């Protein structure tokens, strides 16, 4: 059966069939040829895979990110952070990285972070004398933290297919996200000192207080969302709904830079994006149902453990596989397909599923920055109007930093598991 599935995937991929349809078609072919299960079961599985309360978090977080991208939250965040660190060497670049971290904590989306922060920070960095390629690469890479810093849509998808606690996954992403952010900050400061880039004037205390007051409502949002989740006030799904209501209230009645006339268009764009994610998830869950029914994960586990005798080597092999796949297909899709396939193997090696999920998410981040299918690269092209070659040349030096962080998180599990162990286990 696996040979037929592999041939089916290859043929459909060459034909340019979208991945969600590929998963469903391959599942139907496998059922027809190798099982007595009727085809109606596919329809039932498509419905059952989306019949989950947790899934409501995805459209809510997508909508919240779109509202904040269109409004003034990003601008207020940048102004406040720049007043704090803009006067140090590379301060404007550091402000861009920190703004991406904060916006990531309220949007859950890498592309939304690149659009919201990049449209403001990249022109400002270039005007301040930073190299254009460096500015584009820094913000494009920092924007990918939108899927590492919680709340994160890929984390929710991973939790659904692997039956992992969303709260634990969110908390496990905090330290790896801060590690990547810190490495980007240090890199920016060192480059600024080397090239003597322009340093802004140190603002007065009154200026810091003013920008702090203006950005207060934006800064408060991640506190409300994440604080509510970890304190048990509401679930991650309810937190997503709260983030939408909060973003609408702040943009419409406090900052007033987003009008009611723009809301229908924002909802339309968000519904399209959320629908694509949910349809892909439905296809992946249906394919995973087929694999589980045919005991494919158990077969893979036996094969892997016969040939790879160390969990360290297994994790290295998984990282290499995902890094390669990320250059040729959507990394989120690869994670949805491969994660359940290795479930029995992970249990055999006693690898924590939350830790493995963070490793997967970091691979997704890497895949969003590698050509030819890196989503953040194309978003950055749209924001800057530059060619793909220019964006890629700016991102490439920073990929080495991300790779180092990936290896650290992979082989030092406590980077991701420390906070869940302290507060949730």
Order of alpha helices (4+ residues) and beta strands (2+ residues): alpha-alpha-alpha-alpha-alpha-alpha-alpha-alpha-alpha-alpha-alpha-alpha-alpha-alpha-alpha-alpha-alpha-alpha-alpha-alpha-alpha-alpha
